[in-house]
Amino acid sequence: MSLKVAKQVVTLRSALGETLRTAILSGRFVPGQRLVERELCELTGASRASVREAMRQLEAEGLVVNRPHRGPSVAAISAEDARQLFGVRGVLQGYAARLCAETRPPETMTAIIDATGALKRAAELADTRRIVAAGDAFHHAIAEGCGNAVLRQMLVSVHNRLALLRNLSMSRPSRVRDGLAAYEEIRDAILYGDAARAEALCLRHNDAGLKAVLRILAEQAPATDTKE
């Protein structure tokens, strides 16, 4: 039996998974939205088999849920989900920032400075898409610079799931202003090699993010009719 892999098929399925992942993370598909197989085939030009494989991968990443008699849909994060995810992310991000500040790889320092500058310019333009992209670049730089591959992989997983909420929180001007100030403080702590401060600032910023998200989720919750 041949174990050769069809490279073209692997490349197509990988590209399809990345395309659908990006669509979810960017808000093209919103939390709770059904992902109808036929429609995805029409949108992407991919086969049903490829779409199903991509859905299984995204389900494993926590971005898609597949319920009986309903089919796949974009995962919707509850307040309790947010608390758990932010709780894990705070510890991971804080540790990554500490490691990054201890070693300060030159390319990472440059990436952090560039990302902070991009975030400031995006905030001035009130461009939510660019704000989110700059914030992602900032966290990606720290994850890459921490020097711990396992930690980096865990951060990517948690970060992707929280992306379902990030577009909401970054559309709030006050959150953007507070986020920029926090990123600048974290940047400076890492640049000056203050590992303890970098970790503490990441934890504080993460806690602020959780509070902002919980407020948004509470605002979006349907009002309970108390009339009898």
C-alpha positions, 0 to 999 in steps of 0.5 A, a space after each residue: 500500500 502506497 503512503 504517498 500523499 497527494 500534495 495538491 489535495 493537502 495544499 487545497 485543504 490547508 488553504 481552504 481551512 486558512 480561508 475559512 479561519 480568516 473569515 471567522 476571525 475577521 468577523 466575515 462569519 459571526 458567532 452563532 452563524 450557521 455554516 451551510 456546506 452547500 453555501 461554503 462550496 459555492 463561496 469557495 469553489 471547494 468540494 464537499 469533502 474539502 469543506 467537511 475536512 476544514 470544518 472538522 479542523 476548525 471544530 478541533 480549534 474551538 472556532 466551530 461547533 457541530 450540533 446534531 440536527 443543526 450542523 456546523 456553526 461559528 462558536 459563540 462564546 458565553 460569559 463563562 467561556 470568556 472568563 475561562 479563556 481570559 484566565 488562561 490567556 492572562 497566565 500565558 501572555 504574562 509568562 511570554 512577556 516575562 521570557 521576552 523581556 529576559 532575552 529581548 531578541 532584536 527582531 522581536 523588539 523591532 516587531 513590538 515597536 512596529 506593532 505599537 506604532 501601527 496600533 497608534 496610527 490605526 487608532 487615530 483613524 478609528 479603523 477597527 480592522 487595522 486596530 485588531 490587526 496591529 493588536 494581533 501583531 503585537 501579541 504575535 511578536 511577544 509569542 514569537 520572541 518568548 523562545 518557548 514553542 509549546 507556550 507559543 502554540 498554546 497562545 495561538 489556540 487561545 488567541 484564535 478563540 478569543 478573536 470571536 470577541 476581539 472585534 467587538 471590544 476593539 470597536 469601542 473607542 475607550 477600549 482602544 485608548 486604554 489598549 494603546 496605553 497598555 501596549 506602550 507600557 508593556 513595550 517599554 517594560 520589555 525593551 528595558 528588560 523589566 521582566 516582572 513589570 512586563 508580566 504584571 502589565 500583561 495580566 492587568 491588561 488581560 483583566 481589563 479586556 475581560 471586564 470590557 468583554 463581559 460588559 459587551 456580552 451583558 449589553 447584548 444579552 436579550 432582556 428578560 421579560 419579568 411580566 407575569 
